[in-house]
Each structure stands twice: as structure tokens, then as C-alpha cells.
């Protein structure tokens, strides 16, 4: 007797499930707009972090002079 072949299917991640629901509920344009908005939020956060770091470096440099 031979064992039946086992099929390995990946369990979708939570993010994959959210994307699937999003694709059902939103039109393509709305998805693009939401993703663009989120990309902007992430970029704003990165710039804010860079500003804080630059300010810290400037303050340290001014203190050493």
C-alpha cells in the first residue's frame, strides 16, 4: 500500500487575508489611493525620524565647539 501524496499549501498571513477582503470591498482606484496614502504616512514618519536625528547631531556638535 502506498501513502497518498501530501499537498503543502501555505496558510495565508493576516496581511494576505486583509488584502483579499480589501480587493473584494474596494475598487482598484480606492485601493491605489489607500496604498498611496499609507506610503505617504510612512515617508512622513521617516522624515520626522531623520529630523530628530539631525537635530540631535547638531546639538551635540554645538556643545563640543
C-alpha positions as CSV (number, residue, x, y, z in Angstrom):
1,X,0.0,0.0,0.0
2,X,1.3,3.4,-0.9
3,X,0.7,6.6,1.1
4,X,-1.3,9.3,-0.6
5,X,0.8,12.3,-1.6
6,X,0.7,15.2,0.8
7,X,0.0,18.7,-0.6
8,X,1.5,21.5,1.3
9,X,-0.5,24.7,1.0
10,X,0.7,27.8,2.7
11,X,-1.7,29.3,5.3
12,X,-2.3,32.9,4.3
13,X,-1.0,35.5,6.6
14,X,-3.2,38.1,8.2
15,X,-2.0,40.7,5.8
16,X,-2.9,38.4,2.9
17,X,-6.3,38.0,4.3
18,X,-6.8,41.7,4.7
19,X,-5.7,42.3,1.0
20,X,-8.2,39.7,-0.1
21,X,-11.0,41.4,1.8
22,X,-9.8,44.8,0.5
23,X,-9.9,43.6,-3.1
24,X,-13.5,42.4,-2.6
25,X,-14.7,45.6,-1.0
26,X,-12.8,48.3,-2.8
27,X,-12.4,49.2,-6.4
28,X,-8.9,49.4,-7.9
29,X,-8.8,53.2,-7.6
30,X,-9.7,53.2,-4.0
31,X,-7.0,50.6,-3.2
32,X,-4.4,52.6,-5.0
33,X,-5.4,55.8,-3.2
34,X,-5.3,54.0,0.2
35,X,-1.9,52.5,-0.5
36,X,-0.6,55.8,-1.7
37,X,-1.8,57.5,1.5
38,X,-0.2,54.8,3.6
39,X,3.1,55.2,1.7
40,X,2.9,58.9,2.4
41,X,2.4,58.3,6.1
42,X,5.4,56.0,6.3
43,X,7.5,58.6,4.4
44,X,6.4,61.4,6.8
45,X,7.4,59.2,9.7
46,X,10.8,58.5,8.2
47,X,11.4,62.2,7.6
48,X,10.4,63.1,11.1
49,X,12.8,60.5,12.5
50,X,15.6,61.9,10.3
51,X,14.8,65.5,11.5
52,X,15.0,64.4,15.1
53,X,18.3,62.6,14.4
54,X,19.7,65.6,12.6
55,X,18.7,67.9,15.4
56,X,20.4,65.7,18.0
57,X,23.6,65.6,15.9
58,X,23.6,69.4,15.5
59,X,23.1,69.9,19.2
60,X,25.9,67.6,20.0
61,X,28.2,69.4,17.6
62,X,27.3,72.8,19.0
63,X,28.0,71.5,22.5
64,X,31.5,70.4,21.5
65,X,32.6,73.7,19.9
